[in-house]
Each structure stands twice: as structure tokens, then as C-alpha cells.
Amino acid sequence: MATLAASLQDPSLFIEKAYIDGQWVSSVSKQTFNVYNPASDALVGTCPESSPEDMEAAIQAAARAFPSWRAQSGRQRGRILRRLFELLVDNKEDIGRIITAENGKAKGDAEGEALFSAGFFEWFSEEAPRIYGDLIPHSNPACRTQVVKEPVGVCGLITPWNFPMAMGARKVAAALAAGCTVVIKSDGLTPFSTNVMALLAERAGVPKGVINVVTALENTPTLGLALCESETVKKISFTGSTRVGKLLMSQSSSTLKKLSLELGGNAPFIVFDDADLETAVTSAVVSKFKVTGQTCVCANRFYVQEGIYDRFSQRFVEVMKKKTALVGDGAHNPAVTHGPLTNGVAKTQDHIQDAVSKKATVLLGGNALPAVGKNFHELTILGNVDDSMKIATEETFGPVAGLARFSTEDEVVARANNCEVGLASYLMTSDLGKAHRVSERLEFGMVAINTGVISDSAAPFGGVKHSGMGREGSKYGIDDYVNIKMIVTGGVNTVY
């Protein structure tokens, strides 16, 4: 832990505390938990194992801060968010080192996440002054109807380990822009990235109590329950598994909270015969292997039309072999492009072995890399995959692309939609009509056409079916943090 702080240009960014009411604190229980680097198993540091009492203190701090924060104009809040954007950009190298240490991401991905996080604060700094209402003509000429949007109040935000800063930033930026105050439960595997964000928010001028961070590993379910059952907390926003999302929804039912749930995915990547081959392959590389396949929008099921299947699979393998992909520990080698799997090597191997046992072929990779470390795996491409295999029905969350053939548009749409989740999907075609038609038929919250990049601060992010509800980012991202109030005024003298 001392080594990580010493490696930073600003050692004060590495903080091993929780953040409640503007103070960096230990748990009232005095208990802590250890955080380890998934690449090396080296101890990164320790954080408080927060208790329900700590959570309640954070909730009450947010409640006390809410009236004065909501009373600021959107323009005032926006200036603070803009300053936080600038601080995140200024400190991207140190933030990248911290993300790499606790998450394992390669240097490029880690610093990229710092900038991705900053982008949400830039976007919502501009949206904060633009939370518009409406004037609605009333059926009675003596009445006037006004609609205003008001912040919901204290929000509980629960974030995942795969984007330890960005997923929090996407929530915090929208909540603060709307005038809400927040309690963040950071992931127990990756607490330090959230702490950096809280510290820089303080330096940007966010008042005490507006942002609170509660850290825990073993107590995570207990703290999640406390957020859900609190009458003070008016909204829960969660990014993580469908299983936990359903649990949080159930636990929130007694208090009828607003919910934003960004849950699991199983993204289809569809390549039609008329697709531009290089565009399709480049998009496949980006959408599958970014962050070693550990994103909820990673392409998971590749459907390639029969006429282009052989050329696509051959070119996909060629490009991956030519790329200077290096799997390893990014904390010690800046040339590393792909880091460890945080907890997915066993599932990745299981999916490969299951597919091979059912006649799939290994076109690239296929093996774990114990010589590099227990959490490392080769980037892998499988051919001749069919819908009976686990890789076609389960989210791998690892660096495996399974290629399956299809013949007709109707067939591939039916196969793509044949899953309970509906987050991201990808479509490669040069036919404009087909692009519109298929994107409208796909039962997913997001469709990327001829690109492997689907996330942007200006674009609404979220899914349908068992992938959850609500949208994050974009102008729609504030909607989940406001209530709509109608004000009707009667007795207006309309006689001139």
C-alpha cells in the first residue's frame, strides 16, 4: 500500500477510509478488509468494513445536506461539476495507476476509464442548468398548469468492480446535477477509485454531506439492505448482476423507491453477408476484447451469415494475431494491453471446454495462462458454435468470441432475441434498410450499427427485459433523479 501511494504524483489521492459528512473515517466497528491486486495478489491496501451504523450516518449526512444543495441553481451546481471534470482529467495518470492496482486494467484502459468518468461530469455540468419543465394549457380558462422537475432526495448508489470509477461517475454526475445528494456503496474489490472521485469532488467544491462513500466487503449485503429499507433514501441505482438487481428491487418494495437497474447482458454481434469486412472485424475486436471481455456490453454471441463466415473468421483471427496484444500485469509493464480476469477464469475455461466437447473448434487461444498468473487467460476465438453451448446462453464475461453461422434475417433475429436479457447488441451491414429494420426488431436497449463502441456520456445507456430499467448518461439520465410535480393555479382573471 505504501508502494502505490509513493508511485503517485499526488500520494494524497490514495485513501484507505470511508467518506461520511465530509470526513474520512474508519468504521465504528474498527474492522477493515484487505484489497488485493488481481494480477499479482499483492496487497493494495485496506478499507473500513462499514457497519449498518456507518451506513445510517452516511444517509443522515446526505439528508442534512440535501436542502441546501437542491436550493442551488443548476448553473451553480454545474460549475462545481465542471471543476470536478477538470480535476479528473488533470489526475488521469494517478487515477489510472489506482484503477490498475485494484482492478488489474492495462494502463490504456485504466486511464481511459478516468477520462470516461470525467466525461460524465462534463456532460452533466452542462445539463444541470437545463432541467426544464412545462406550461400546459388548462381546459378551464381561469386556470394555469405548471410542471416542474424536482430532485428526488437522497440516492443510494451501488457500483461494480469492472468500472470502479466510471459506473459511479455516471450515477453521481446525474444525481448531483439534478440536485440530489448521494450515498455510494463502492465494490469491496475496488474501493479506492471511488475514494479518489470523492476527494476530487471535495476539492472541486462539493459541500460536505452531498457525496458520501461507504466501503465494505463482507457486509455488502447488509449495507445494501439498509439502503433499500431506509425511508430516507428515495432512490436506488445499481449496476451489477440480474440476480442481485432483482433482490434489491424486492428489498426496496416496502418503501416504494425509484429504481435504476443496469444488469446483466448477453450481447449478440450480427454480421450480414453485405457487411464491410474490415469494419466488422475491427468492431468485433473492440466490442469483444475491451477490458479483457469484462464489460456488460461486450459482444458475447457472434452470428455470422454463411456467405461471409469463412472470410470473417479467417480475418478475425489474422487481425488478432497481428495485434500487439499482451496479456499481463499492467502495474509492472506499461506495454500490457489486457489485464487479468477478476473472477472469471474458471467460467471462461468452462465455456471453452463445453463448446469444444460439442464440436466447436479453437481458432485462436483457448488456454489459461498460469505461468503469467492464476487470473490470466488467452484471448480466444471459437468457430462452429451452436445454440446448445453455454457460450450461446450465458454471459461469459471473459475474452472468448464464439462464432456461429446463420442463413436468414428472420433466423438471426429470432436467435438473437432468444434470451432473457436485453442490454447491448451489434449489427454489421451495408444495407441501410436492413440496418433500420433489424435494429427495430432487436429486443435490446441499445444497438450499435457498424461500430464496436456503444457507450458515450451523451447517449442513454440501459436495457430491457431482465437487463433492468432506467437510463444512465445523456439528457435522459437526469430523469431517474427527479420527480415531476404539477402545480395548478385557479382564479386567474382572463378578462382584459
C-alpha positions as CSV (number, residue, x, y, z in Angstrom):
1,M,0.0,0.0,0.0
2,A,2.9,2.4,0.7
3,T,4.3,1.5,-2.6
4,L,1.2,2.5,-4.5
5,A,0.9,5.9,-2.8
6,A,4.6,6.5,-3.4
7,S,4.2,5.8,-7.1
8,L,1.6,8.6,-7.4
9,Q,2.3,12.2,-8.4
10,D,-0.2,13.1,-5.7
11,P,0.1,10.5,-2.9
12,S,-2.9,12.0,-1.1
13,L,-5.2,10.5,-3.8
14,F,-4.8,7.1,-2.2
15,I,-7.1,6.9,0.8
16,E,-8.0,3.9,3.0
17,K,-11.1,5.3,4.7
18,A,-14.8,5.8,4.2
19,Y,-16.1,9.3,3.5
20,I,-19.1,10.5,5.6
21,D,-20.2,14.0,6.0
22,G,-17.1,15.5,4.6
23,Q,-14.8,13.5,6.8
24,W,-12.5,10.5,6.1
25,V,-13.4,8.0,8.8
26,S,-13.0,4.4,10.0
27,S,-15.9,2.2,10.7
28,V,-17.4,2.4,14.2
29,S,-16.7,-1.3,14.4
30,K,-12.9,-0.6,13.7
31,Q,-13.0,-3.6,11.4
32,T,-11.2,-3.4,8.0
33,F,-10.8,-5.6,4.9
34,N,-7.9,-6.1,2.5
35,V,-7.9,-5.2,-1.2
36,Y,-5.6,-7.3,-3.4
37,N,-4.3,-6.7,-6.9
38,P,-6.0,-9.4,-9.1
39,A,-2.9,-9.6,-11.3
40,S,-0.4,-10.3,-8.6
41,D,-2.4,-11.0,-5.4
42,A,-0.3,-8.2,-3.8
43,L,-1.9,-6.3,-1.0
44,V,-3.0,-2.9,-2.4
45,G,-4.4,-1.5,0.9
46,T,-7.2,-1.8,3.5
47,C,-10.5,0.0,3.9
48,P,-13.2,0.1,6.7
49,E,-15.6,-2.8,6.9
50,S,-18.5,-0.4,7.3
51,S,-21.4,-1.4,9.5
52,P,-25.2,-0.5,9.3
53,E,-24.4,2.2,11.8
54,D,-21.9,3.7,9.4
55,M,-24.4,3.5,6.6
56,E,-27.1,5.3,8.7
57,A,-24.6,8.0,9.5
58,A,-23.9,8.4,5.7
59,I,-27.6,8.5,4.9
60,Q,-28.3,11.1,7.6
61,A,-25.4,13.3,6.4
62,A,-26.8,13.2,2.9
63,A,-30.3,14.1,4.2
64,R,-28.9,17.1,6.1
65,A,-27.0,18.3,3.0
66,F,-30.0,17.9,0.6
67,P,-31.9,21.1,1.3
68,S,-29.0,23.5,0.7
69,W,-27.7,21.5,-2.3
70,R,-31.1,21.4,-4.0
71,A,-31.5,25.1,-3.4
72,Q,-28.5,26.0,-5.5
73,S,-29.3,26.9,-9.1
74,G,-28.5,24.4,-11.8
75,R,-25.8,26.8,-13.0
76,Q,-24.1,26.8,-9.6
77,R,-24.1,23.0,-9.4
78,G,-22.9,22.8,-13.0
79,R,-19.8,25.0,-12.3
80,I,-18.8,22.6,-9.5
81,L,-19.3,19.5,-11.7
82,R,-17.2,21.2,-14.4
83,R,-14.4,21.8,-12.0
84,L,-14.6,18.1,-11.0
85,F,-14.3,17.1,-14.7
86,E,-11.1,19.2,-14.9
87,L,-9.6,17.6,-11.8
88,L,-10.3,14.1,-13.1
89,V,-8.6,14.9,-16.4
90,D,-5.6,16.6,-14.6
91,N,-5.1,13.5,-12.4
92,K,-5.8,10.8,-15.0
93,E,-2.3,9.2,-14.7
94,D,-2.6,8.7,-10.9
95,I,-6.2,7.6,-11.3
96,G,-5.1,5.1,-13.9
97,R,-2.4,3.7,-11.5
98,I,-5.0,3.2,-8.8
99,I,-7.5,1.5,-11.1
100,T,-4.8,-0.8,-12.4
101,A,-3.7,-1.7,-8.9
102,E,-7.1,-2.7,-7.6
103,N,-8.8,-3.8,-10.8
104,G,-5.9,-5.0,-13.0
105,K,-6.7,-3.0,-16.1
106,A,-4.0,-2.2,-18.6
107,K,-2.6,1.3,-18.5
108,G,-4.6,2.4,-21.6
109,D,-7.9,1.0,-20.3
110,A,-7.3,2.5,-16.8
111,E,-6.5,6.0,-17.9
112,G,-9.3,5.7,-20.5
113,E,-11.7,5.0,-17.6
114,A,-10.5,8.1,-15.8
115,L,-11.4,10.2,-18.9
116,F,-14.6,8.3,-19.5
117,S,-15.6,9.1,-15.9
118,A,-14.6,12.8,-16.4
119,G,-16.8,12.9,-19.5
120,F,-20.0,12.3,-17.4
121,F,-19.2,15.3,-15.1
122,E,-18.6,17.4,-18.2
123,W,-21.8,16.4,-19.8
124,F,-24.0,16.8,-16.7
125,S,-22.4,20.1,-15.8
126,E,-24.0,21.3,-19.0
127,E,-27.3,19.6,-18.3
128,A,-27.7,20.9,-14.7
129,P,-29.0,24.3,-15.9
130,R,-31.3,22.7,-18.4
131,I,-33.8,20.7,-16.3
132,Y,-36.8,22.2,-18.0
133,G,-40.5,21.9,-17.0
134,D,-43.7,22.7,-19.0
135,L,-46.6,25.1,-19.1
136,I,-49.7,23.2,-20.1
137,P,-52.9,24.9,-21.3
138,H,-55.7,24.1,-18.9
139,S,-59.3,23.2,-20.0
140,N,-60.6,25.9,-17.7
141,P,-59.5,29.4,-19.0
142,A,-59.3,30.6,-15.4
143,C,-56.6,28.0,-14.5
144,R,-52.9,27.6,-15.3
145,T,-51.0,24.3,-15.2
146,Q,-47.2,24.3,-14.5
147,V,-45.0,21.2,-14.4
148,V,-41.6,21.3,-12.6
149,K,-39.0,18.7,-12.1
150,E,-37.6,18.4,-8.5
151,P,-34.7,16.3,-7.2
152,V,-35.9,13.0,-5.6
153,G,-33.7,13.4,-2.5
154,V,-31.1,11.1,-1.0
155,C,-29.9,8.4,-3.5
156,G,-28.2,5.1,-2.7
157,L,-25.7,4.2,-5.5
158,I,-24.2,0.7,-5.6
159,T,-21.3,0.2,-8.0
160,P,-19.4,-2.7,-9.6
161,W,-15.8,-3.7,-9.8
162,N,-15.3,-3.8,-13.6
163,F,-15.5,0.0,-14.0
164,P,-14.8,1.1,-10.4
165,M,-14.8,4.8,-11.1
166,A,-16.9,5.2,-14.3
167,M,-20.0,3.4,-13.1
168,G,-20.1,5.7,-10.0
169,A,-19.3,8.8,-12.0
170,R,-22.2,8.1,-14.4
171,K,-24.6,7.9,-11.4
172,V,-23.1,10.7,-9.2
173,A,-22.9,13.2,-12.0
174,A,-26.6,12.9,-12.9
175,A,-27.7,12.8,-9.3
176,L,-25.7,15.9,-8.3
177,A,-26.8,17.8,-11.5
178,A,-30.4,17.1,-10.5
179,G,-29.9,18.4,-7.0
180,C,-29.8,15.1,-5.2
181,T,-27.3,14.0,-2.5
182,V,-25.8,10.5,-2.6
183,V,-24.5,7.6,-0.6
184,I,-22.2,5.4,-2.6
185,K,-21.5,1.8,-1.7
186,S,-18.4,1.1,-3.6
187,D,-17.4,-2.5,-4.5
188,G,-15.3,-4.3,-1.9
189,L,-12.8,-5.4,-4.6
190,T,-12.2,-1.9,-5.8
191,P,-12.9,0.8,-3.3
192,F,-10.0,3.2,-3.9
193,S,-11.2,4.6,-7.3
194,T,-14.4,5.8,-5.7
195,N,-12.4,7.4,-2.9
196,V,-10.4,9.4,-5.5
197,M,-13.6,10.7,-7.0
198,A,-14.9,11.7,-3.6
199,L,-11.7,13.5,-2.7
200,L,-11.6,15.4,-6.0
201,A,-15.2,16.3,-5.7
202,E,-14.4,17.9,-2.3
203,R,-11.6,19.8,-4.0
204,A,-14.0,20.9,-6.7
205,G,-16.3,22.5,-4.1
206,V,-18.9,19.8,-3.5
207,P,-20.2,20.6,0.0
208,K,-19.9,18.1,2.9
209,G,-22.6,15.5,3.0
210,V,-23.5,15.8,-0.6
211,I,-21.3,12.8,-1.5
212,N,-20.8,10.0,1.0
213,V,-18.8,6.8,0.4
214,V,-19.3,3.6,2.4
215,T,-16.8,0.8,2.0
216,A,-17.3,-2.9,2.8
217,L,-16.6,-6.4,1.5
218,E,-18.3,-9.0,3.8
219,N,-21.0,-6.6,4.9
220,T,-22.1,-5.6,1.4
221,P,-25.5,-7.5,1.5
222,T,-26.3,-6.0,4.9
223,L,-25.5,-2.5,3.7
224,G,-27.5,-2.9,0.5
225,L,-30.5,-4.0,2.6
226,A,-30.1,-0.9,4.8
227,L,-30.1,1.4,1.8
228,C,-33.2,-0.4,0.3
229,E,-35.2,-0.3,3.6
230,S,-34.3,3.3,4.6
231,E,-37.3,5.6,4.4
232,T,-34.8,8.5,3.9
233,V,-33.3,7.1,0.8
234,K,-35.6,7.9,-2.1
235,K,-33.9,6.1,-5.0
236,I,-31.5,3.2,-5.6
237,S,-29.3,2.9,-8.6
238,F,-27.4,-0.3,-9.1
239,T,-25.1,-1.8,-11.7
240,G,-24.4,-5.5,-11.4
241,S,-25.9,-8.9,-11.8
242,T,-29.5,-9.6,-12.7
243,R,-29.8,-11.8,-9.6
244,V,-28.7,-9.0,-7.2
245,G,-30.8,-6.4,-9.1
246,K,-34.0,-8.5,-8.5
247,L,-33.1,-8.8,-4.8
248,L,-32.6,-5.1,-4.4
249,M,-35.9,-4.5,-6.2
250,S,-37.7,-6.8,-3.8
251,Q,-36.0,-5.2,-0.8
252,S,-37.0,-1.8,-1.9
253,S,-40.7,-2.6,-2.3
254,S,-41.7,-1.7,1.2
255,T,-40.5,1.9,0.7
256,L,-41.6,2.2,-3.0
257,K,-38.3,3.7,-4.1
258,K,-37.4,4.8,-7.6
259,L,-35.1,2.2,-9.1
260,S,-32.4,2.3,-11.8
261,L,-31.1,-1.2,-12.5
262,E,-28.3,-1.8,-15.1
263,L,-28.0,-5.6,-15.0
264,G,-26.6,-8.5,-17.0
265,G,-26.2,-8.7,-20.7
266,N,-25.6,-11.3,-23.4
267,A,-24.9,-9.1,-26.5
268,P,-25.4,-10.5,-30.0
269,F,-23.0,-9.4,-32.7
270,I,-24.6,-9.9,-36.1
271,V,-22.5,-9.9,-39.3
272,F,-24.5,-9.9,-42.5
273,D,-23.1,-11.0,-45.9
274,D,-23.2,-7.4,-47.1
275,A,-21.1,-6.1,-44.2
276,D,-17.8,-4.3,-44.8
277,L,-15.4,-7.0,-43.7
278,E,-12.8,-4.7,-42.2
279,T,-15.4,-2.6,-40.3
280,A,-17.0,-5.8,-39.0
281,V,-13.7,-7.3,-37.8
282,T,-12.4,-4.1,-36.2
283,S,-15.7,-3.7,-34.4
284,A,-15.6,-7.3,-33.2
285,V,-12.1,-6.8,-31.8
286,V,-13.1,-3.7,-29.9
287,S,-16.5,-4.9,-28.7
288,K,-15.3,-8.4,-27.5
289,F,-11.9,-7.9,-26.0
290,K,-12.0,-4.5,-24.4
291,V,-11.1,-4.8,-20.7
292,T,-10.4,-8.5,-21.4
293,G,-14.1,-9.1,-22.1
294,Q,-15.3,-7.9,-18.7
295,T,-17.9,-5.4,-19.6
296,C,-21.7,-5.9,-19.6
297,V,-21.9,-4.7,-23.2
298,C,-19.1,-7.0,-24.6
299,A,-20.2,-8.9,-27.6
300,N,-21.0,-12.4,-26.4
301,R,-22.7,-14.3,-29.2
302,F,-21.3,-13.8,-32.7
303,Y,-23.8,-14.7,-35.5
304,V,-22.1,-14.6,-38.9
305,Q,-24.1,-15.1,-42.2
306,E,-23.0,-18.1,-44.2
307,G,-21.7,-16.2,-47.2
308,I,-19.2,-14.2,-45.2
309,Y,-18.5,-16.6,-42.3
310,D,-15.2,-18.1,-43.6
311,R,-13.8,-14.7,-44.6
312,F,-14.8,-13.1,-41.4
313,S,-13.5,-15.9,-39.1
314,Q,-10.2,-16.0,-41.0
315,R,-9.7,-12.2,-41.0
316,F,-10.7,-12.0,-37.3
317,V,-8.0,-14.5,-36.4
318,E,-5.5,-12.7,-38.6
319,V,-6.1,-9.3,-37.0
320,M,-5.9,-10.7,-33.5
321,K,-2.6,-12.4,-34.3
322,K,-1.2,-9.2,-35.8
323,K,-2.2,-7.0,-33.0
324,T,0.4,-6.4,-30.3
325,A,-1.9,-7.8,-27.7
326,L,0.0,-8.5,-24.5
327,V,-1.7,-10.2,-21.5
328,G,-0.1,-9.4,-18.2
329,D,0.2,-7.2,-15.1
330,G,-0.2,-3.6,-16.2
331,A,1.1,-2.3,-12.9
332,H,4.6,-3.5,-13.8
333,N,4.5,-3.4,-17.6
334,P,3.0,-0.4,-19.5
335,A,3.1,-2.4,-22.7
336,V,0.4,-4.7,-21.4
337,T,-2.9,-4.4,-23.3
338,H,-5.1,-6.9,-21.5
339,G,-5.1,-7.5,-17.7
340,P,-6.4,-10.3,-15.5
341,L,-9.9,-11.6,-15.1
342,T,-11.1,-10.5,-11.7
343,N,-13.0,-13.7,-11.0
344,G,-13.8,-15.3,-14.4
345,V,-11.0,-17.7,-15.4
346,A,-13.0,-20.8,-14.3
347,K,-16.1,-19.7,-16.2
348,T,-14.1,-18.8,-19.3
349,Q,-12.5,-22.2,-19.3
350,D,-15.8,-24.0,-18.6
351,H,-17.4,-22.2,-21.6
352,I,-14.5,-23.2,-23.9
353,Q,-14.4,-26.8,-22.8
354,D,-18.2,-27.1,-23.1
355,A,-18.1,-25.7,-26.6
356,V,-15.2,-27.9,-27.7
357,S,-16.9,-31.0,-26.3
358,K,-19.9,-30.2,-28.6
359,K,-17.7,-29.9,-31.8
360,A,-16.7,-26.2,-31.7
361,T,-13.2,-25.5,-32.9
362,V,-10.5,-23.4,-31.3
363,L,-9.3,-20.8,-33.9
364,L,-7.2,-18.8,-31.5
365,G,-6.0,-19.1,-27.9
366,G,-8.1,-21.3,-25.7
367,N,-5.9,-21.7,-22.7
368,A,-5.5,-20.2,-19.2
369,L,-2.1,-18.6,-18.5
370,P,-1.0,-19.9,-15.1
371,A,2.6,-19.0,-15.9
372,V,1.5,-15.4,-16.1
373,G,-0.8,-15.7,-13.0
374,K,-3.8,-17.5,-11.8
375,N,-6.3,-14.9,-13.1
376,F,-5.0,-14.7,-16.7
377,H,-6.4,-16.2,-19.9
378,E,-5.5,-16.1,-23.6
379,L,-7.7,-14.1,-25.9
380,T,-9.8,-16.8,-27.6
381,I,-11.8,-17.2,-30.8
382,L,-14.0,-20.3,-31.3
383,G,-15.6,-21.5,-34.5
384,N,-18.6,-23.7,-35.3
385,V,-20.5,-22.6,-32.2
386,D,-24.2,-23.5,-31.9
387,D,-27.0,-22.5,-29.6
388,S,-26.7,-25.6,-27.5
389,M,-23.5,-24.4,-26.0
390,K,-23.1,-22.5,-22.7
391,I,-21.3,-19.6,-24.5
392,A,-24.5,-19.1,-26.5
393,T,-26.8,-19.0,-23.5
394,E,-24.7,-17.5,-20.7
395,E,-22.7,-14.3,-20.4
396,T,-19.1,-15.3,-20.4
397,F,-17.6,-12.1,-19.0
398,G,-14.3,-13.2,-20.4
399,P,-12.1,-13.0,-23.5
400,V,-13.9,-15.6,-25.7
401,A,-15.6,-14.9,-29.0
402,G,-17.8,-17.8,-30.2
403,L,-18.7,-17.7,-33.9
404,A,-21.9,-19.3,-35.2
405,R,-23.4,-19.4,-38.7
406,F,-26.8,-18.2,-39.7
407,S,-28.7,-18.1,-43.1
408,T,-31.6,-15.7,-43.0
409,E,-32.5,-12.4,-41.3
410,D,-35.6,-13.8,-39.6
411,E,-33.5,-16.7,-38.2
412,V,-30.8,-14.5,-36.7
413,V,-33.3,-12.0,-35.2
414,A,-35.1,-14.9,-33.5
415,R,-31.9,-16.4,-32.2
416,A,-30.5,-13.0,-31.0
417,N,-33.8,-12.3,-29.1
418,N,-33.9,-15.7,-27.6
419,C,-32.5,-14.7,-24.2
420,E,-34.0,-13.2,-21.1
421,V,-31.7,-10.2,-21.1
422,G,-31.6,-7.2,-23.5
423,L,-28.8,-4.8,-22.9
424,A,-26.5,-4.2,-25.9
425,S,-26.5,-5.6,-29.5
426,Y,-24.3,-5.1,-32.5
427,L,-25.2,-5.1,-36.2
428,M,-22.9,-5.1,-39.2
429,T,-24.4,-4.4,-42.6
430,S,-24.0,-2.0,-45.6
431,D,-27.8,-2.1,-46.3
432,L,-29.5,1.0,-44.9
433,G,-32.9,-0.6,-45.0
434,K,-31.7,-3.7,-43.2
435,A,-29.9,-1.7,-40.6
436,H,-33.1,0.2,-39.7
437,R,-35.3,-2.9,-39.9
438,V,-33.2,-5.2,-37.8
439,S,-32.3,-2.6,-35.2
440,E,-36.0,-2.1,-34.7
441,R,-36.7,-5.8,-34.4
442,L,-33.9,-6.5,-31.9
443,E,-35.2,-6.6,-28.3
444,F,-32.3,-4.7,-26.7
445,G,-32.0,-1.3,-25.1
446,M,-29.0,-0.4,-27.3
447,V,-28.0,-1.2,-30.9
448,A,-24.6,-0.4,-32.4
449,I,-24.5,-0.3,-36.2
450,N,-21.1,-0.7,-37.9
451,T,-19.2,0.1,-34.7
452,G,-17.9,-1.8,-31.7
453,V,-18.2,1.2,-29.3
454,I,-21.6,1.7,-27.8
455,S,-21.1,3.9,-24.7
456,D,-20.9,7.6,-24.6
457,S,-21.8,10.2,-22.0
458,A,-24.3,11.8,-24.4
459,A,-26.0,8.5,-25.2
460,P,-28.7,6.8,-23.0
461,F,-27.3,3.6,-21.5
462,G,-29.6,0.8,-20.3
463,G,-31.5,-2.3,-21.2
464,V,-34.9,-4.0,-21.4
465,K,-36.2,-7.4,-20.2
466,H,-34.0,-8.8,-17.4
467,S,-31.3,-6.3,-18.1
468,G,-33.1,-3.8,-15.9
469,M,-34.8,-0.4,-16.1
470,G,-33.9,3.2,-16.3
471,R,-31.3,5.0,-18.4
472,E,-27.9,6.5,-17.5
473,G,-25.9,9.2,-19.2
474,S,-27.5,11.6,-21.8
475,K,-30.2,14.1,-21.3
476,Y,-32.4,11.2,-20.2
477,G,-30.1,10.3,-17.4
478,I,-31.4,13.0,-15.1
479,D,-35.0,11.8,-15.5
480,D,-34.4,9.0,-13.0
481,Y,-33.2,11.5,-10.3
482,V,-36.2,13.9,-10.5
483,N,-39.9,13.8,-9.6
484,I,-42.4,15.6,-11.7
485,K,-44.6,18.0,-9.8
486,M,-47.8,19.5,-11.3
487,I,-48.9,22.9,-10.0
488,V,-52.4,24.2,-11.0
489,T,-53.4,27.8,-10.3
490,G,-57.1,28.7,-10.3
491,G,-59.0,32.0,-10.3
492,V,-57.0,33.7,-13.0
493,N,-58.9,36.7,-14.3
494,T,-58.8,36.3,-18.1
495,V,-61.0,39.3,-18.9
496,Y,-58.8,42.1,-20.3
